[in-house]
């Protein structure tokens, strides 16, 4: 797809020039700009206020050295990042990713998407993201702790409960958040809600761990309900076996679906009898082993090396919950051929633009990440509220609020798709609804930033 609006085309050209070679960031910007063209046609005031050229440029981008000492006494050096992309509607908010593939492009794509996702939740949160090319795999707890402490020593200068509130993402779970929170508290000498995803003994919210996976399934439930359908009796394939995949498996099963496959970066497991979640949790959350272990422990289950093969398994619903660009056009075609009826993204930007095109042109219902996986950050927002009130809500209270927020996101995305002439196109609807709120706030606040 190319641009039909000249102003949007010129903004994208400038972004391409300024961020040459940053493939993931350019992919994310292109998708948003393509879908907001009808808004700009209707709203010349937003063009006059320069909203689009401002929204694609981060307010601040911080890169720093993270040096730490490994267990053998050797000095190691990693690169740390935080992008503070947009604060028009609230403090910067977005996770921290620890993975060897992390670079400026990945952090900027994630931070950019976060602006629209956070806006869709209806909560007052701006967009940000951060992380490092540190690989937690194979490191001891003490090495992870020393890395996290060094990382936070610099990051602490840039964040705060009313400024920027990071959370987890790939490679950052309860252990890492704990080490980072401890270091922040030591340096700042204050106990504030500066991170979310905290442990329950020190300010964490019930249901935050489950929120992204649960929220994804609540969103899918709304998509299915719009066609008078439900999860009942559906075969579900979920990629990844981390935080999002595990709790999506749990909720999809509770809602009546049968999850038959999970993966990690080494390959996928297929269990025709339905994935046994307690076994997965033991392997991934407790023992921190590879998903191949599942096939050794559960009879009837098989492991196949190579992760993209997971999309060859016949299913009604596919939920990519691993990483960006994990589902390409070739995989999309196989899913369509095998009769898949719905795809919703638990990971950020897991489907390539060609895969999305394939789903949309073949009538597969498609739930984009910005809307479908917003339950995690929404519940982080609820954790911030509880921290500010110095209260802790029950699991049921948080879960009910999450469910309500996901319903609201589905409705906002669907309604925008209708208003802007592409009914049911939730990619366009989510981008438009997320954009409009931020754009109005930017316009209202003037242009000197
Ligand atoms: P985790 O680190 O808990 O899990 C990531 C999982 O994906 C691991 O099983 C990992 O396997 C697997 N994986 C990584 N690369 C590939 C690949 N190329 N093919 C197959 N599997 C792969 O991360 P999360 O579950 O937190 O995050 C997953 C996705 O969801 C990310 O895109 C993240 O940005 C997004 N997300 C997360 C939120 C959250 O609240 N945690 C909120 C919203 C979005 P391995 O161990 O082999 O690397």
Boltz pocket constraint, residues with backbone or C-beta under 6 A from the ligand:
constraints:
  - pocket:
      binder: B
      contacts: [[A, 168], [A, 169], [A, 170], [A, 171], [A, 172], [A, 208], [A, 212], [A, 239], [A, 240], [A, 241], [A, 242], [A, 243], [A, 244], [A, 245], [A, 263], [A, 264], [A, 265], [A, 266], [A, 267], [A, 307], [A, 308], [A, 321], [A, 322], [A, 323], [A, 324], [A, 326], [A, 346], [A, 347], [A, 348], [A, 373], [A, 374], [A, 376], [A, 377]]
      max_distance: 6.0
